[in-house]
Amino acid sequence: EDEDEDDDDDDDEDDDDDDDDDDDNDNNNDDDQELAQEKAALDVYLVLAKRYVNLDQGIELYDRTVKAPGLDKAISLMSRNIARCDPVKIIEDILPENVLTARIGTFLNHLYNYSEYEMHSAAIEKQLLRVQFVNLKYELTQLQLRQQSKIATVPELARLGRVKRSLPPIDLGAEDPNYHVACTRHVFESGYLVLQFHVTNSAPQGTKLHNVRVKVESLGDADLYAHEAEIPLKVLPNNTTGSCYVVFRTFSTVGTVTTSFAAELRFAVTQEQYGDSHREVTTGGPGSTPGLGPTYLEEIPLQNFELSTADI
């Protein structure tokens, strides 16, 4: 019976995965439909302009003295909606080959000026994005410097020497919405790797986390990373963020190797008691702390993360 229950659980998980895949496919299909509708909305002007031009079949368009009402309507329509029309399609598909350039000179000049405006706007947007990138890079550098300065104040890490580089933080999430974890990977010149885990305690008021640490296991080649130490965070009150650390010794390898790591947030949590009231915000093995409510041990799985030897 237990085996049947396990099989049922596996089937349920597979069904959940299939549902997630179906949701992703539905979202992609919706996006494709929206793009198709936008394209159709833009092409309607070209289709209408083409029909106007076809009204002039048999008219000698190279003769400027001959009236061409269909072409005039098409040019008027495209001039009013020039931002919605593709210039290449206008020239290749709409304008007749035998039309006299002098007849459509004003429109071509308008089309050229608009194309120049679009190119100029794109160049300005490119510069703005470049400035934004530089600003974000500066902010990231300042954040890394602050994190490295914080590492320098941790006595257990002082023996590792200088930080060679710090990689951008990655979000590891948490199954419990009361807690959030991000990881910054610091590479030292001495060959050590320090994982700094930024833990945020968003649990209700009076909830304190004790002996906060992250258990990390390499899922790849054990010869690349040797676990050396854990530096837990002693206390983390609610609505605060603190850091705990895991130290690995790294070893050289041939080529580039990407290794996955599994992580699990572990801590003891206590809830302050006010009079006769006490709110339990977690579950686990009960204990007791003088002046506080029951103590519970928590183990919360985090998202796996990767590290490449190219970053070291």
PLY file of the C-alpha trace (Angstrom):
ply
format ascii 1.0
element vertex 312
property float x
property float y
property float z
element edge 311
property int vertex1
property int vertex2
end_header
0.00 0.00 0.00
2.88 2.36 0.83
4.36 1.71 -2.62
0.99 2.50 -4.21
0.81 5.75 -2.25
4.33 6.69 -3.38
3.34 5.95 -6.98
0.27 8.13 -6.58
2.41 10.95 -5.18
4.80 10.64 -8.12
1.87 10.73 -10.54
0.55 13.85 -8.81
3.96 15.53 -9.12
4.13 14.60 -12.81
0.65 16.02 -13.31
1.73 19.24 -11.59
4.78 19.47 -13.87
2.57 18.88 -16.91
0.20 21.61 -15.72
3.13 24.02 -15.36
4.31 23.17 -18.88
0.77 23.69 -20.21
0.60 27.08 -18.48
3.93 28.10 -20.04
2.73 26.97 -23.48
-0.54 28.87 -23.03
1.38 32.03 -22.11
3.62 31.64 -25.15
0.59 31.10 -27.38
-1.07 34.21 -25.96
2.08 36.23 -26.68
2.21 34.88 -30.24
-1.43 35.76 -30.78
-0.91 39.29 -29.49
2.07 39.77 -31.82
0.05 38.42 -34.73
-2.82 40.78 -33.94
-0.47 43.77 -33.72
1.11 42.82 -37.05
-2.30 42.45 -38.65
-3.36 45.85 -37.31
-0.29 47.44 -38.88
-0.62 45.59 -42.21
-4.21 46.78 -42.67
-2.96 50.20 -43.79
-0.72 48.62 -46.41
-3.53 46.35 -47.60
-5.87 49.31 -47.96
-3.19 51.38 -49.72
-2.59 48.49 -52.14
-6.28 48.41 -53.01
-6.28 52.14 -53.66
-3.31 51.76 -56.01
-5.05 48.92 -57.87
-7.86 51.31 -58.76
-5.44 53.02 -61.14
-4.83 49.97 -63.34
-4.45 51.05 -66.95
-3.48 54.60 -66.04
-0.10 55.80 -67.36
1.45 56.75 -64.02
4.67 57.96 -65.65
2.65 60.82 -67.15
2.39 63.46 -64.44
-0.49 65.22 -66.20
-2.70 62.12 -65.90
-4.75 61.96 -62.69
-4.34 58.90 -60.47
-6.96 59.15 -57.69
-6.16 55.71 -56.28
-2.45 56.47 -55.91
-3.24 59.85 -54.36
-5.50 58.18 -51.78
-2.85 55.56 -51.00
-0.16 58.20 -50.50
-2.47 60.27 -48.29
-3.30 57.20 -46.19
0.35 56.17 -45.78
1.43 59.74 -44.98
-1.08 59.94 -42.14
0.01 56.55 -40.77
3.66 56.58 -41.71
4.71 55.54 -38.18
2.66 52.35 -38.58
3.94 51.32 -42.00
7.12 49.53 -42.96
9.09 51.76 -45.39
10.53 48.74 -47.20
7.08 47.24 -47.79
5.81 50.62 -49.02
8.53 50.84 -51.66
8.55 47.16 -52.68
4.86 46.24 -52.44
2.75 49.39 -52.66
4.31 51.94 -54.98
3.99 50.92 -58.65
7.19 50.38 -60.59
6.06 52.64 -63.43
5.19 55.61 -61.25
6.95 58.86 -62.00
9.27 59.87 -59.16
8.17 63.48 -59.43
4.60 62.38 -58.71
5.53 60.87 -55.34
8.56 63.02 -54.54
6.92 64.77 -51.57
5.90 61.46 -50.01
9.35 59.91 -50.53
10.92 62.93 -48.87
8.50 62.52 -45.95
9.35 58.82 -45.75
13.08 59.56 -45.79
12.79 62.20 -43.05
10.78 59.84 -40.85
13.34 57.06 -41.33
16.11 59.47 -40.35
14.10 60.46 -37.27
13.70 56.80 -36.29
17.44 56.18 -36.67
18.23 59.27 -34.61
15.77 58.19 -31.89
17.30 54.72 -31.83
20.79 56.21 -31.44
19.60 58.36 -28.51
17.91 55.37 -26.87
21.12 53.39 -27.28
23.08 56.12 -25.51
20.52 56.27 -22.69
20.72 52.51 -22.25
24.50 52.75 -22.18
24.32 55.40 -19.45
21.86 53.24 -17.51
24.21 50.27 -17.86
27.16 52.30 -16.58
25.10 53.51 -13.61
23.97 49.99 -12.75
27.53 48.73 -13.06
28.71 51.48 -10.71
25.98 50.63 -8.18
26.91 46.96 -8.39
30.57 47.80 -7.82
29.69 49.91 -4.79
27.53 47.10 -3.42
30.35 44.61 -3.87
32.79 46.96 -2.14
30.42 47.31 0.81
30.03 43.55 1.01
33.80 43.04 0.84
34.27 45.63 3.59
31.74 43.74 5.68
33.64 40.50 5.10
36.83 42.16 6.30
35.17 42.74 9.68
34.44 39.02 10.21
37.35 37.66 12.30
36.98 34.11 11.00
37.49 35.33 7.43
40.45 37.61 8.06
42.92 34.75 7.58
41.73 34.22 3.97
43.40 37.38 2.69
42.09 39.72 0.01
38.97 39.29 -2.10
39.81 38.94 -5.79
36.26 39.38 -7.06
32.66 39.24 -5.91
29.95 37.85 -8.15
26.49 39.48 -8.33
23.98 38.26 -5.72
21.62 35.46 -6.71
18.17 34.91 -5.26
17.76 31.50 -3.64
14.17 32.02 -2.50
12.61 29.94 0.28
9.55 27.76 0.62
8.44 29.78 3.66
7.44 33.36 2.70
8.58 34.59 6.14
12.21 34.16 5.13
14.26 35.22 2.14
17.81 34.24 1.18
20.24 35.63 -1.41
23.82 34.53 -1.99
26.92 36.52 -2.92
29.95 34.49 -3.99
33.35 35.94 -3.03
36.52 34.60 -4.63
39.73 35.14 -2.65
43.25 35.47 -4.02
44.31 32.69 -1.65
42.10 30.18 -3.48
39.16 30.23 -1.10
35.53 30.66 -1.99
33.21 32.32 0.53
29.46 32.09 0.13
27.79 34.98 1.90
24.09 34.30 2.55
21.90 37.34 3.15
19.00 36.11 5.28
15.92 38.27 5.83
13.54 37.51 8.68
10.05 38.80 7.81
8.22 36.70 10.41
5.73 38.36 12.82
6.90 40.64 15.60
8.83 38.95 18.37
10.12 36.11 16.20
13.86 35.67 16.57
16.09 33.30 14.64
19.09 31.77 16.41
22.18 30.04 15.06
21.21 30.88 11.48
23.26 29.00 8.88
22.97 27.56 5.40
23.93 23.96 4.76
25.64 23.71 1.36
26.55 20.55 -0.53
28.33 20.28 -3.86
26.41 18.19 -6.39
29.37 17.88 -8.72
33.02 16.87 -8.58
34.05 16.74 -4.91
37.69 17.34 -5.89
36.94 20.92 -6.99
35.52 22.27 -3.73
36.42 21.21 -0.20
34.11 22.37 2.59
36.15 24.09 5.30
33.95 26.08 7.63
30.55 27.53 8.47
30.11 30.86 10.21
26.56 31.08 11.55
24.62 34.20 12.48
23.92 34.10 16.22
20.66 36.07 16.33
18.38 37.56 13.66
15.37 39.55 14.97
12.29 39.98 12.84
12.29 42.60 10.06
16.08 42.53 9.80
18.67 41.08 7.43
21.92 39.44 8.47
24.66 37.32 6.95
26.07 33.87 7.55
28.97 32.34 5.64
30.23 29.07 4.20
33.91 28.66 3.27
35.21 26.33 0.55
38.75 25.61 -0.51
38.97 25.55 -4.32
41.31 23.51 -6.51
42.47 24.11 -10.07
41.06 22.11 -12.96
41.53 21.78 -16.71
38.92 23.60 -18.76
35.70 25.16 -17.53
33.52 23.16 -15.16
30.14 24.28 -13.84
29.11 22.84 -10.49
25.66 22.86 -8.90
25.20 23.33 -5.17
22.25 22.36 -2.98
21.40 24.69 -0.10
19.20 24.47 2.97
18.44 27.22 5.48
18.67 26.03 9.11
17.95 27.86 12.35
16.21 27.73 15.71
13.26 30.08 16.10
11.68 31.50 19.24
8.57 33.58 19.73
8.40 36.13 22.53
5.41 35.78 24.82
3.32 38.76 25.90
1.25 37.94 28.98
-0.89 34.88 28.24
-0.79 35.27 24.48
1.59 33.41 22.22
1.55 33.06 18.49
3.26 30.05 16.97
4.60 30.94 13.56
6.50 27.73 12.80
6.36 24.07 13.58
9.01 21.56 14.56
10.57 19.90 17.59
9.58 21.76 20.75
12.06 23.12 23.25
12.19 26.02 25.67
14.15 29.23 26.22
14.01 31.27 29.46
11.88 34.38 28.95
10.74 33.20 25.53
8.18 30.81 24.10
8.93 27.35 22.73
11.96 26.88 20.49
11.58 25.17 17.14
14.22 23.89 14.75
13.63 24.73 11.11
15.17 23.34 7.91
13.98 25.11 4.76
15.15 23.94 1.31
16.49 26.67 -0.97
16.96 26.80 -4.71
20.07 25.17 -6.14
22.71 27.49 -7.55
25.70 27.11 -9.85
29.31 28.20 -9.90
31.68 27.98 -12.85
35.44 27.59 -12.57
35.63 30.44 -15.10
34.41 32.76 -12.32
37.21 31.61 -10.02
0 1
1 2
2 3
3 4
4 5
5 6
6 7
7 8
8 9
9 10
10 11
11 12
12 13
13 14
14 15
15 16
16 17
17 18
18 19
19 20
20 21
21 22
22 23
23 24
24 25
25 26
26 27
27 28
28 29
29 30
30 31
31 32
32 33
33 34
34 35
35 36
36 37
37 38
38 39
39 40
40 41
41 42
42 43
43 44
44 45
45 46
46 47
47 48
48 49
49 50
50 51
51 52
52 53
53 54
54 55
55 56
56 57
57 58
58 59
59 60
60 61
61 62
62 63
63 64
64 65
65 66
66 67
67 68
68 69
69 70
70 71
71 72
72 73
73 74
74 75
75 76
76 77
77 78
78 79
79 80
80 81
81 82
82 83
83 84
84 85
85 86
86 87
87 88
88 89
89 90
90 91
91 92
92 93
93 94
94 95
95 96
96 97
97 98
98 99
99 100
100 101
101 102
102 103
103 104
104 105
105 106
106 107
107 108
108 109
109 110
110 111
111 112
112 113
113 114
114 115
115 116
116 117
117 118
118 119
119 120
120 121
121 122
122 123
123 124
124 125
125 126
126 127
127 128
128 129
129 130
130 131
131 132
132 133
133 134
134 135
135 136
136 137
137 138
138 139
139 140
140 141
141 142
142 143
143 144
144 145
145 146
146 147
147 148
148 149
149 150
150 151
151 152
152 153
153 154
154 155
155 156
156 157
157 158
158 159
159 160
160 161
161 162
162 163
163 164
164 165
165 166
166 167
167 168
168 169
169 170
170 171
171 172
172 173
173 174
174 175
175 176
176 177
177 178
178 179
179 180
180 181
181 182
182 183
183 184
184 185
185 186
186 187
187 188
188 189
189 190
190 191
191 192
192 193
193 194
194 195
195 196
196 197
197 198
198 199
199 200
200 201
201 202
202 203
203 204
204 205
205 206
206 207
207 208
208 209
209 210
210 211
211 212
212 213
213 214
214 215
215 216
216 217
217 218
218 219
219 220
220 221
221 222
222 223
223 224
224 225
225 226
226 227
227 228
228 229
229 230
230 231
231 232
232 233
233 234
234 235
235 236
236 237
237 238
238 239
239 240
240 241
241 242
242 243
243 244
244 245
245 246
246 247
247 248
248 249
249 250
250 251
251 252
252 253
253 254
254 255
255 256
256 257
257 258
258 259
259 260
260 261
261 262
262 263
263 264
264 265
265 266
266 267
267 268
268 269
269 270
270 271
271 272
272 273
273 274
274 275
275 276
276 277
277 278
278 279
279 280
280 281
281 282
282 283
283 284
284 285
285 286
286 287
287 288
288 289
289 290
290 291
291 292
292 293
293 294
294 295
295 296
296 297
297 298
298 299
299 300
300 301
301 302
302 303
303 304
304 305
305 306
306 307
307 308
308 309
309 310
310 311
